[in-house]
């Protein structure tokens, strides 16, 4: 079995974290923001698994399982909230929901 060096894994995780952070800060759709949060959580999972692989013990794998369970619950609750918001307001556009005027 071949292994990937730790700096390559950390660079990949950092890139995913940057993409997720950019998405959270720039997106207007609540669904896209939720997807960006999922990317952030996945980058944290990559770090947990990488560090537990290169160290002794399985603590990183356990933490990754907890993060996946929390991410699944967060996605289910978030989508339920978005559906209710869409039914009430007709949009899940964040600037229009918080009262900010949308720039064209």
HUTA-V21284 format. One record per residue. N is the residue number from 1. RES is the residue in one small letter. PHI is phi in whole degrees, 0 to 359 (none if undefined). PSI is psi in whole degrees, 0 to 359 (none if undefined). OMEGA is omega in radians with two decimals (none if undefined). Layout:
BEGIN
{{N,RES,PHI,PSI,OMEGA} {N,RES,PHI,PSI,OMEGA}}
END
This chain:
BEGIN
{{1,x,none,133,3.12} {2,x,269,148,3.11} {3,x,244,152,3.11} {4,x,260,139,-3.13} {5,x,296,149,-3.11} {6,x,299,318,3.13} {7,x,299,327,3.11} {8,x,292,318,3.12} {9,x,295,317,-3.14} {10,x,293,324,3.08} {11,x,296,317,3.11} {12,x,297,316,3.11} {13,x,296,320,3.10} {14,x,295,320,3.10} {15,x,296,316,3.10} {16,x,297,320,3.12} {17,x,296,319,3.11} {18,x,296,318,3.11} {19,x,296,317,3.12} {20,x,294,318,3.12} {21,x,295,319,3.08} {22,x,300,318,3.13} {23,x,295,319,3.13} {24,x,295,321,-3.05} {25,x,279,336,-3.01} {26,x,248,341,-3.05} {27,x,282,149,3.12} {28,x,257,335,-3.13} {29,x,278,134,-3.12} {30,x,294,328,3.11} {31,x,294,317,3.11} {32,x,293,325,3.08} {33,x,294,320,3.10} {34,x,297,319,3.10} {35,x,296,321,3.12} {36,x,294,324,3.07} {37,x,295,322,3.08} {38,x,297,321,3.09} {39,x,296,320,3.08} {40,x,300,315,3.14} {41,x,294,324,3.10} {42,x,293,325,3.09} {43,x,293,324,3.06} {44,x,294,321,3.10} {45,x,298,320,3.11} {46,x,300,318,3.11} {47,x,296,314,3.12} {48,x,303,312,-3.10} {49,x,291,320,-3.14} {50,x,296,315,-3.12} {51,x,289,328,3.10} {52,x,286,332,3.09} {53,x,290,321,-3.10} {54,x,270,4,3.07} {55,x,232,178,3.14} {56,x,273,137,3.08} {57,x,107,171,-3.08} {58,x,242,23,-3.10} {59,x,296,323,3.13} {60,x,295,321,3.11} {61,x,295,320,3.11} {62,x,296,315,3.11} {63,x,299,320,3.13} {64,x,297,321,3.09} {65,x,295,319,3.09} {66,x,295,319,3.13} {67,x,296,321,3.11} {68,x,295,321,3.11} {69,x,294,318,3.11} {70,x,294,321,3.13} {71,x,295,322,3.12} {72,x,294,317,3.11} {73,x,294,320,3.12} {74,x,297,319,3.13} {75,x,293,318,-3.14} {76,x,295,315,3.14} {77,x,292,319,3.13} {78,x,298,317,3.14} {79,x,293,323,3.08} {80,x,297,319,3.10} {81,x,295,317,-3.14} {82,x,297,322,3.11} {83,x,296,318,3.11} {84,x,293,321,3.11} {85,x,295,319,3.13} {86,x,295,320,3.11} {87,x,296,324,-3.08} {88,x,278,315,-3.01} {89,x,253,345,3.13} {90,x,81,9,-3.13} {91,x,200,151,3.00} {92,x,244,27,3.11} {93,x,281,118,-3.00} {94,x,298,314,-3.13} {95,x,299,324,3.13} {96,x,286,335,3.14} {97,x,283,327,-3.10} {98,x,266,4,3.04} {99,x,90,10,3.09} {100,x,276,143,3.11} {101,x,281,135,-3.13} {102,x,277,132,3.11} {103,x,274,143,-3.12} {104,x,261,none,none}}
END
